[in-house]
Amino acid sequence: MYVYYLLFIILLKCSPFDPFPVPTEADGDAPVSPQGTVPDPFTFALSQVEPIGGLNGGSVRVADSTNFKISQTIAVAEVTVEPGHIRELHWHPTQDEWSFFLEGTARITVFAAQSNSRTFSYQPGDIGKHPSFLRKHGG
């Protein structure tokens, strides 16, 4: 933190007690790169994706290679599960699943071979990782 603070002061060339500098005029147009433009953007507004319809008890928004062209080897789904509902039993034969919990609480049960299972409880800020061969069920 201390090093970051010093670099911040050196880059701004001001006292840490001065207010942030305010631009005196508009930035205008973005600079033009001699290499040209990036054909596919590296940012994506998932909040502007229309939720998948026809679901009872929640919603899903997906960003993958069909709507976020640069995303060739990874996909993300923003899943909302309403209180008292559950997600469908599912698994991914070749891809692991990572979950990051934004709000609310959830319990996920992971099923393995020979009737083995384990249930995990999650709260905001938690991360879950489930191997591809395990079946997952939760809400």
N, C-alpha and C positions, 0 to 999 in steps of 0.2 A: 504494500500500500504506500509506503513512504517513497519508494522509487517512482512509482506511478505518479504520485503527487508532484515530485520534483520535475519529471518530464513534462507534466501538464503545465507547470509554471514556465518552464523554459520555452515550450512551444508557443504559449500565448504571449510571452514577454510582458507579463503583468503581475501584479501582486496577488497573492491568494485571497486578499480581502477586497479586491476590486470586483465589481459586477462583471458578468460575462460581456464580452464585446458584442455590440449589436451592429449588423451590417448597415451601412449608410445608404446603400442603393440596392435595388434588386439584382440577383445573380444573373438574370438574363438566360440565354440559351445554354444548354449543357455543352461542354467542350467536345470537339470532334476529334476522334482518335485517328491517327494515320493508318492504323491497322483495320479500320472499318468498324462495323457494329457486330455485336454478338448475335448469331442467328436465333438462338433460343435463350430466353432470359433465365437467370439463376435464382430468381425470386418468384414466389407464387402466392396468391391471396386465397388460401383455403376457405376463408370466411365468405368468399364470394361464389363458391361452388354451390350449386343447388343440391340440397340433401336428396338422397335416394328415396323415392316415394314408396308408399305401400307398406311401410313398416308399422307394426303395432307396438307401442311402448318405447319408442326412441327414434333416433335418426342417425344417418351415416353420411359423411362427406368424404370423398376419395380424391387423392392426387396421385396419379401414376403416369406412365408414359403416354397414355391416351390424351391427357389434358395438360401435363407438365412435361414437355418434350425432352428436357435435359435429364429427367429422372428415368434412366434406362434400367437400373438394377435395384431400385428400391421404390416402395410405395408407402403411402401413409393414409390412414383412415381416422377421421375424427368421429368417434362413436359416442353418442349420448344415449344413456339408458335411463328411462324415467323410473322414479321410485316404485318398487313393487314388481318390476319387470326384469327379465333376464335376456341375455344374448343367446343366440343359437349355438348348439354344439358344433364345433368346427375344428379343423386342423389344416396345416399347411404341409404337404408331403415333402417339400424341399427347402422351405424357408423358415428360419426362426422368427418368432414374433417378439417384438419389444413393445411395452406399454408404458406410457407416461400419464399419470393421473393428475388431471387439472383441478377438479373439484368434486365434492361428494365422497362417499366411501363405497367400496366394492369388495366383493369376495369372488375369487376365481378358483375353480376346482380344475386341477390338471389330472387327466387319466392316463395311466401307463398300462403295460401288459399285465396279465394275470390278476386283474381286478385291483390293481394298486392305484391309489389316488392320493392327492394332497390338496388341501384348500388353503389359499393365501388371502389375507385381508389387506386392503390398500386404502390409503388416504391421499389427499392432495400432496403432490411433490414426490410421491413414490414412483419407482421404476420397477417394472417386472420384465423378465426375459424368460421365454418358454421355448424349448427346443422344438424343431419342426415336427418330429414324429409323435409328439404328445397331443392328445385331444384336449380342447379347452372349453369350459362352460362357465359363464358367470354373468354378473350384472351388478 
